[in-house]
Amino acid sequence: MKRLLQISTAAAGLCAIAVPASAELRYDNKSGGYVEIYGQFNPAIISVDDGQQTETNLLDYDLSRSRVGLRLMQPIGANTFGFRFEAGLGFPNSTEVNQFGSDYSGWTRADLRHVDFWLEGSWGKLSTGQGSMVADGAAETDLSYVGTALYSYTADANAGFLFRDTAGVLSGPAVASAFDNLDGSRRGRIRYDTPDLNGFTAGIAWGQNILSSGDDADYYDIGLRYGQEFGSTNFAASLAYQVRDDAGAERSDVIGSASVLLDSGISVTVAGGSRDNDAAGSSDPSYYYAKIGYETDSWLPWGKTGLGVHYYDGEDFNVAGSSTKGWGIGAVQKVDSINTDIYLTYQEYEYEDAAATYQDLTTWVLGARWRF
Protein backbone atom coordinates (compact mmCIF):
# COMPACT_ATOMS: atom_id res chain seq x y z
CA MET A 1 0.00 0.00 0.00
CA LYS A 2 1.31 3.43 -0.85
CA ARG A 3 0.22 6.57 0.86
CA LEU A 4 1.29 10.16 1.22
CA LEU A 5 0.90 11.91 4.54
CA GLN A 6 -0.66 15.33 4.43
CA ILE A 7 1.98 17.99 3.97
CA SER A 8 2.45 19.39 7.42
CA THR A 9 4.30 22.29 8.91
CA ALA A 10 7.52 20.83 7.49
CA ALA A 11 6.35 22.34 4.20
CA ALA A 12 7.33 25.71 5.59
CA GLY A 13 10.95 24.60 5.38
CA LEU A 14 10.52 23.57 1.75
CA CYS A 15 9.15 26.99 0.92
CA ALA A 16 12.01 28.66 2.74
CA ILE A 17 14.68 27.21 0.48
CA ALA A 18 13.27 29.18 -2.43
CA VAL A 19 14.12 32.41 -0.64
CA PRO A 20 17.63 33.79 -1.21
CA ALA A 21 19.93 33.61 1.80
CA SER A 22 19.56 36.70 3.95
CA ALA A 23 22.38 38.80 5.32
CA GLU A 24 24.14 37.46 8.38
CA LEU A 25 22.04 38.09 11.50
CA ARG A 26 24.93 39.32 13.64
CA TYR A 27 25.52 42.27 15.96
CA ASP A 28 29.09 43.24 16.94
CA ASN A 29 29.66 45.32 20.06
CA LYS A 30 32.50 47.77 20.71
CA SER A 31 34.45 45.42 23.00
CA GLY A 32 35.15 42.66 20.50
CA GLY A 33 32.09 40.53 21.21
CA TYR A 34 29.08 39.67 19.11
CA VAL A 35 25.65 38.08 19.12
CA GLU A 36 24.33 36.13 16.12
CA ILE A 37 21.13 34.30 15.22
CA TYR A 38 21.37 31.27 12.98
CA GLY A 39 19.29 28.32 11.88
CA GLN A 40 18.24 25.96 9.13
CA PHE A 41 15.29 24.19 7.51
CA ASN A 42 15.74 20.64 6.25
CA PRO A 43 12.53 19.15 4.75
CA ALA A 44 12.74 15.92 2.77
CA ILE A 45 10.50 13.56 0.82
CA ILE A 46 11.23 10.10 2.29
CA SER A 47 9.97 6.86 0.75
CA VAL A 48 10.43 3.59 2.67
CA ASP A 49 9.67 0.15 1.17
CA ASP A 50 9.64 -2.78 3.64
CA GLY A 51 9.23 -5.40 0.90
CA GLN A 52 5.43 -5.30 0.93
CA GLN A 53 4.34 -1.76 1.79
CA THR A 54 5.67 1.64 0.73
CA GLU A 55 5.29 4.79 2.84
CA THR A 56 6.10 8.18 1.29
CA ASN A 57 6.07 11.28 3.51
CA LEU A 58 7.24 14.87 3.62
CA LEU A 59 9.08 15.25 6.92
CA ASP A 60 11.75 17.16 8.76
CA TYR A 61 14.88 15.07 8.20
CA ASP A 62 16.44 13.81 11.44
CA LEU A 63 19.90 13.71 9.85
CA SER A 64 20.09 17.46 10.51
CA ARG A 65 16.87 18.76 12.05
CA SER A 66 15.39 22.16 11.34
CA ARG A 67 16.47 24.50 14.13
CA VAL A 68 17.11 28.02 15.29
CA GLY A 69 19.83 29.24 17.60
CA LEU A 70 21.56 32.19 19.23
CA ARG A 71 25.29 32.44 19.90
CA LEU A 72 27.03 35.03 22.07
CA MET A 73 30.82 35.50 22.25
CA GLN A 74 32.56 38.02 24.49
CA PRO A 75 36.29 38.47 25.22
CA ILE A 76 37.09 38.73 28.94
CA GLY A 77 40.75 39.60 29.32
CA ALA A 78 42.81 36.80 27.80
CA ASN A 79 39.78 34.48 27.76
CA THR A 80 36.54 34.28 25.78
CA PHE A 81 33.10 33.68 27.27
CA GLY A 82 30.51 31.96 25.12
CA PHE A 83 26.81 31.15 25.34
CA ARG A 84 24.71 29.13 22.92
CA PHE A 85 20.99 28.49 22.84
CA GLU A 86 19.65 26.17 20.16
CA ALA A 87 16.32 24.40 19.75
CA GLY A 88 14.69 22.19 17.18
CA LEU A 89 11.52 23.61 15.66
CA GLY A 90 9.33 20.62 16.48
CA PHE A 91 8.23 19.81 12.92
CA PRO A 92 7.01 16.24 12.18
CA ASN A 93 10.25 14.29 12.12
CA SER A 94 11.52 11.28 10.18
CA THR A 95 11.96 9.33 13.43
CA GLU A 96 8.25 9.68 14.27
CA VAL A 97 6.83 7.66 11.37
CA ASN A 98 6.56 3.92 10.67
CA GLN A 99 4.19 1.41 9.04
CA PHE A 100 1.53 2.15 11.67
CA GLY A 101 1.42 5.87 10.96
CA SER A 102 2.79 8.98 12.66
CA ASP A 103 3.58 9.47 16.34
CA TYR A 104 4.11 13.20 16.03
CA SER A 105 4.93 14.66 19.45
CA GLY A 106 5.05 18.37 18.61
CA TRP A 107 7.62 20.57 20.29
CA THR A 108 8.86 19.11 23.60
CA ARG A 109 11.74 19.89 25.92
CA ALA A 110 13.69 17.13 24.15
CA ASP A 111 13.97 19.59 21.24
CA LEU A 112 16.25 21.78 23.36
CA ARG A 113 19.63 21.04 21.82
CA HIS A 114 21.94 23.54 23.52
CA VAL A 115 21.74 25.76 26.58
CA ASP A 116 25.49 25.91 26.83
CA PHE A 117 27.98 28.18 28.63
CA TRP A 118 31.78 28.06 28.27
CA LEU A 119 35.02 29.87 29.01
CA GLU A 120 37.96 29.38 26.70
CA GLY A 121 41.59 30.45 26.79
CA SER A 122 45.16 29.27 26.26
CA TRP A 123 44.56 26.75 29.06
CA GLY A 124 41.72 25.03 27.19
CA LYS A 125 37.92 25.19 27.33
CA LEU A 126 35.51 24.57 30.22
CA SER A 127 31.83 24.03 29.34
CA THR A 128 28.67 23.54 31.36
CA GLY A 129 24.96 23.23 30.59
CA GLN A 130 23.05 21.26 27.95
CA GLY A 131 25.42 20.45 25.11
CA SER A 132 27.64 17.89 23.48
CA MET A 133 29.47 15.25 25.47
CA VAL A 134 33.03 14.48 24.34
CA ALA A 135 31.88 11.37 22.44
CA ASP A 136 29.25 13.31 20.48
CA GLY A 137 30.43 13.10 16.88
CA ALA A 138 33.31 10.72 17.58
CA ALA A 139 31.78 8.10 15.26
CA GLU A 140 30.96 10.72 12.61
CA THR A 141 34.24 12.39 11.63
CA ASP A 142 33.67 12.98 7.92
CA LEU A 143 35.42 15.39 5.54
CA SER A 144 33.38 14.45 2.47
CA TYR A 145 30.83 16.90 1.11
CA VAL A 146 28.42 14.00 0.46
CA GLY A 147 28.50 13.49 4.25
CA THR A 148 25.79 16.15 4.28
CA ALA A 149 23.38 13.32 3.40
CA LEU A 150 25.32 10.02 3.64
CA TYR A 151 27.26 9.21 6.82
CA SER A 152 27.87 6.53 9.45
CA TYR A 153 24.46 6.72 11.14
CA THR A 154 22.29 5.21 8.41
CA ALA A 155 18.91 5.17 10.20
CA ASP A 156 17.97 8.87 10.21
CA ALA A 157 15.38 8.49 7.45
CA ASN A 158 13.56 5.39 8.72
CA ALA A 159 14.45 4.86 12.39
CA GLY A 160 10.96 3.75 13.45
CA PHE A 161 10.21 1.37 10.58
CA LEU A 162 10.03 -2.35 11.43
CA PHE A 163 11.51 -5.20 9.43
CA ARG A 164 8.86 -7.44 7.90
CA ASP A 165 9.39 -11.21 7.88
CA THR A 166 8.86 -13.37 4.79
CA ALA A 167 5.35 -14.22 6.02
CA GLY A 168 4.46 -10.53 5.79
CA VAL A 169 4.37 -9.91 9.55
CA LEU A 170 6.08 -6.86 11.11
CA SER A 171 7.92 -9.09 13.59
CA GLY A 172 11.41 -7.65 13.25
CA PRO A 173 13.08 -4.82 15.14
CA ALA A 174 12.95 -1.16 14.21
CA VAL A 175 15.75 0.01 11.93
CA ALA A 176 17.20 2.17 14.73
CA SER A 177 17.59 -0.91 16.94
CA ALA A 178 19.50 -2.79 14.25
CA PHE A 179 21.65 -0.01 12.73
CA ASP A 180 23.52 2.19 15.20
CA ASN A 181 26.92 3.87 15.14
CA LEU A 182 26.98 4.12 18.99
CA ASP A 183 27.81 7.83 18.73
CA GLY A 184 27.67 10.05 21.82
CA SER A 185 24.90 12.48 22.72
CA ARG A 186 24.10 15.87 24.19
CA ARG A 187 23.58 15.97 27.95
CA GLY A 188 23.45 18.41 30.83
CA ARG A 189 27.18 18.15 31.50
CA ILE A 190 30.45 19.55 32.75
CA ARG A 191 33.19 19.21 30.14
CA TYR A 192 36.84 20.14 29.76
CA ASP A 193 38.80 20.22 26.48
CA THR A 194 42.54 20.76 26.22
CA PRO A 195 44.04 23.41 23.94
CA ASP A 196 45.12 22.32 20.48
CA LEU A 197 48.58 20.74 20.37
CA ASN A 198 49.80 20.13 16.82
CA GLY A 199 46.29 19.16 15.75
CA PHE A 200 45.48 17.04 18.82
CA THR A 201 42.81 17.89 21.41
CA ALA A 202 41.49 15.77 24.27
CA GLY A 203 38.38 16.06 26.40
CA ILE A 204 36.61 14.60 29.41
CA ALA A 205 33.00 15.05 30.57
CA TRP A 206 30.36 13.94 33.06
CA GLY A 207 26.65 14.48 32.47
CA GLN A 208 23.03 13.42 32.93
CA ASN A 209 20.01 13.32 30.63
CA ILE A 210 18.30 16.34 32.16
CA LEU A 211 15.67 16.47 29.37
CA SER A 212 14.20 13.07 30.29
CA SER A 213 12.54 12.37 33.63
CA GLY A 214 12.86 8.64 32.99
CA ASP A 215 16.66 8.53 32.74
CA ASP A 216 18.58 8.79 36.03
CA ALA A 217 21.85 7.36 34.71
CA ASP A 218 25.22 9.06 34.90
CA TYR A 219 27.21 9.48 31.69
CA TYR A 220 30.99 9.72 31.50
CA ASP A 221 33.27 9.95 28.50
CA ILE A 222 36.78 10.76 27.38
CA GLY A 223 38.04 11.34 23.89
CA LEU A 224 40.84 12.36 21.56
CA ARG A 225 40.53 14.23 18.27
CA TYR A 226 43.03 15.04 15.56
CA GLY A 227 42.85 17.24 12.49
CA GLN A 228 45.61 18.43 10.19
CA GLU A 229 46.36 19.53 6.65
CA PHE A 230 49.27 17.91 4.85
CA GLY A 231 49.79 20.11 1.84
CA SER A 232 46.56 19.76 -0.16
CA THR A 233 45.40 16.68 1.80
CA ASN A 234 43.09 17.01 4.82
CA PHE A 235 42.92 14.36 7.54
CA ALA A 236 40.75 14.11 10.66
CA ALA A 237 40.13 11.37 13.23
CA SER A 238 38.31 10.85 16.54
CA LEU A 239 38.41 8.21 19.27
CA ALA A 240 36.19 8.08 22.38
CA TYR A 241 35.28 5.88 25.32
CA GLN A 242 31.88 6.45 26.95
CA VAL A 243 30.09 4.89 29.92
CA ARG A 244 26.44 4.88 30.95
CA ASP A 245 26.12 4.01 34.66
CA ASP A 246 22.54 3.26 35.69
CA ALA A 247 22.57 2.44 39.41
CA GLY A 248 25.66 0.28 39.00
CA ALA A 249 24.64 -1.41 35.73
CA GLU A 250 27.23 -0.15 33.26
CA ARG A 251 27.22 0.07 29.49
CA SER A 252 30.45 1.12 27.84
CA ASP A 253 31.29 1.93 24.21
CA VAL A 254 34.51 2.39 22.28
CA ILE A 255 33.94 4.34 19.06
CA GLY A 256 36.14 5.97 16.46
CA SER A 257 36.21 7.37 12.96
CA ALA A 258 38.66 8.84 10.47
CA SER A 259 38.41 10.66 7.16
CA VAL A 260 40.84 11.83 4.49
CA LEU A 261 40.09 14.28 1.67
CA LEU A 262 42.56 14.43 -1.22
CA ASP A 263 43.21 17.38 -3.51
CA SER A 264 41.65 15.35 -6.36
CA GLY A 265 38.28 15.49 -4.54
CA ILE A 266 38.35 11.81 -3.57
CA SER A 267 37.62 11.07 0.09
CA VAL A 268 37.72 7.93 2.21
CA THR A 269 35.86 7.71 5.54
CA VAL A 270 35.79 4.83 8.03
CA ALA A 271 34.14 4.32 11.43
CA GLY A 272 33.62 1.55 13.92
CA GLY A 273 32.61 0.75 17.46
CA SER A 274 31.76 -1.89 20.02
CA ARG A 275 29.63 -2.04 23.17
CA ASP A 276 29.99 -3.94 26.45
CA ASN A 277 26.63 -4.08 28.26
CA ASP A 278 26.33 -5.44 31.82
CA ALA A 279 22.52 -5.50 31.80
CA ALA A 280 21.03 -9.00 31.94
CA GLY A 281 19.88 -10.29 28.58
CA SER A 282 21.60 -7.52 26.64
CA SER A 283 23.85 -8.17 23.65
CA ASP A 284 27.25 -6.62 22.96
CA PRO A 285 26.97 -5.19 19.43
CA SER A 286 29.75 -3.99 17.15
CA TYR A 287 30.01 -2.58 13.64
CA TYR A 288 32.28 -1.13 11.00
CA TYR A 289 31.53 1.43 8.31
CA ALA A 290 33.29 2.64 5.14
CA LYS A 291 32.55 5.28 2.50
CA ILE A 292 34.20 6.52 -0.68
CA GLY A 293 33.27 9.97 -1.90
CA TYR A 294 34.08 12.42 -4.66
CA GLU A 295 33.48 16.16 -4.90
CA THR A 296 34.13 18.86 -7.44
CA ASP A 297 33.34 22.53 -8.13
CA SER A 298 33.60 22.16 -11.90
CA TRP A 299 30.52 20.16 -12.91
CA LEU A 300 27.80 22.76 -12.35
CA PRO A 301 28.00 26.57 -12.00
CA TRP A 302 25.69 26.55 -8.94
CA GLY A 303 28.34 25.24 -6.55
CA LYS A 304 30.03 22.08 -5.30
CA THR A 305 28.80 18.61 -6.29
CA GLY A 306 29.39 15.54 -4.11
CA LEU A 307 28.87 11.82 -4.77
CA GLY A 308 29.40 8.84 -2.51
CA VAL A 309 28.79 5.18 -1.79
CA HIS A 310 28.93 3.62 1.68
CA TYR A 311 28.67 0.25 3.44
CA TYR A 312 27.69 -0.74 7.00
CA ASP A 313 28.22 -4.14 8.66
CA GLY A 314 27.08 -4.88 12.22
CA GLU A 315 26.48 -7.83 14.50
CA ASP A 316 24.60 -8.56 17.74
CA PHE A 317 22.39 -5.47 17.48
CA ASN A 318 18.93 -5.96 19.01
CA VAL A 319 19.72 -9.60 19.98
CA ALA A 320 22.88 -11.69 20.24
CA GLY A 321 23.66 -13.52 17.02
CA SER A 322 21.94 -11.02 14.73
CA SER A 323 23.52 -9.63 11.57
CA THR A 324 22.92 -6.23 9.97
CA LYS A 325 24.21 -5.04 6.62
CA GLY A 326 23.46 -1.94 4.62
CA TRP A 327 24.72 0.02 1.66
CA GLY A 328 23.75 3.26 -0.02
CA ILE A 329 24.59 5.83 -2.67
CA GLY A 330 24.02 9.54 -2.59
CA ALA A 331 24.52 12.87 -4.32
CA VAL A 332 24.57 16.40 -2.90
CA GLN A 333 24.49 19.65 -4.88
CA LYS A 334 25.31 23.04 -3.39
CA VAL A 335 23.36 26.08 -4.59
CA ASP A 336 25.57 28.92 -3.41
CA SER A 337 23.15 31.71 -4.31
CA ILE A 338 20.61 30.53 -1.70
CA ASN A 339 23.04 28.71 0.64
CA THR A 340 21.21 25.40 0.10
CA ASP A 341 22.29 21.76 -0.18
CA ILE A 342 20.01 19.60 -2.37
CA TYR A 343 20.48 15.86 -1.88
CA LEU A 344 19.25 12.49 -3.12
CA THR A 345 20.08 9.15 -1.48
CA TYR A 346 19.13 5.50 -1.87
CA GLN A 347 19.86 2.90 0.84
CA GLU A 348 19.20 -0.80 1.41
CA TYR A 349 19.02 -2.49 4.84
CA GLU A 350 19.33 -6.21 5.67
CA TYR A 351 18.66 -7.79 9.06
CA GLU A 352 18.97 -11.43 10.19
CA ASP A 353 18.48 -13.23 13.49
CA ALA A 354 17.52 -16.73 14.67
CA ALA A 355 13.83 -15.87 15.16
CA ALA A 356 12.82 -15.44 11.52
CA THR A 357 13.87 -14.48 8.01
CA TYR A 358 13.21 -10.85 7.14
CA GLN A 359 12.67 -8.93 3.92
CA ASP A 360 15.11 -6.20 2.96
CA LEU A 361 14.05 -2.60 3.53
CA THR A 362 14.89 0.19 1.05
CA THR A 363 14.69 3.97 1.39
CA TRP A 364 14.81 6.94 -0.99
CA VAL A 365 15.35 10.47 0.31
CA LEU A 366 15.06 13.72 -1.68
CA GLY A 367 15.61 16.84 0.38
CA ALA A 368 17.11 20.30 0.71
CA ARG A 369 18.81 22.00 3.65
CA TRP A 370 18.71 25.81 3.70
CA ARG A 371 20.87 27.60 6.26
CA PHE A 372 20.73 31.19 7.48
C-alpha positions, 0 to 999 in steps of 0.5 A: 500500500502506498500513501502520502501523509498530508503535507504538514508544517515541514512544508514551511521549510521547503518553501524557505529554500526558495528564498535567497539567503539573507544577510548574516544576522549578527551584531558586533559590540564595541568590545570585541564581542558579538551576538548572532542568530542562525538556523536551518530548515531541512525538509525531505521527501522520504519513501520507505519500502519494507518489501510489501508496503511503501510509505512516502512522507514529507518530513523534517529530516532527522539527519540534521533537524530544522532548528534556530539558535543564538550564539554570544561571544565576548572576550574577557581579558585573555579568555573568551566567554561563550553562550549558545541556545539552540532548539529544534523547531518541532516539525514532524520528524523522520523518526516519528513515522513507521508502518503504523502511521505517525507518532508526532509529538510536537515541540517538547523539551527534548527539542532543546539542543543547547543551553550551553555556557563556556570559558575558553583560553590558552589553558583550554575550554571549560563548558557547562549546561546542555550540550555535546558530550566528548563522544558526540560526533566521535563516530561521525568524523567525515570530511566528504561533502556528500556526508551532508546526506550520507554518513555513518548513522544510516537510520535517520530516514527510517528509524521507526520502521520495522523489518517485515518477515517473509510471512508478511508480519512486522515481527522484526526490530525497528531500523534504529535498533538494528543499525547504530553507530553508537555515537555520543549524545548531548547531555546536561554536563560539565566538560573540559577540552585541552588546547590544540597541540599540533592538531590534537585535542582531548576532552573529558565530561560527566553528564546526565540526561536532564531532558528526560525524567525517565533517565537517572543514569550518569554518563561519563566519557573521554576522547581524543581528536586530531585534524591536520592539513598535509599540503593539499590533503586534509585528515581528521580522526576521533576516538572516544570511550563512553560509559552509561552508569545506571545504578551500577549497571554499566554500558560502555562503548569504544567508538572511532572514525577517520576521514581523508580528503585528497586534492583530487576530490576523492575522500575515504571515511571509516568508522567503527565501534563496540559495546559492552553491556552489563545489563542481563539479557543484553547483547554486545553489538559492534560494527564497522563502516566505510565510505568513498566519496568524490566532490568537485566545483567544476561540474555545475555553475551553482556550486560544489557537487558531491557523490558517494557510496557507503557500506555498513556491517554490524552484528549482535544489534537488538539480539545476540547472534543477529547480523545487519548489513546496509549500503547506499549511494548519494549525491549532494548539490550546493546552490551557493546563491541561496546557501542550500544543499540539495540531496538524493540518497538510496539505501538498502538495509538487511537484518537477520536473526535466529527468530525469523527471516526478514525482507530487505528494507529500502529507502529513498530520500530527496531533500534540501537544507537551507541555512541562514 
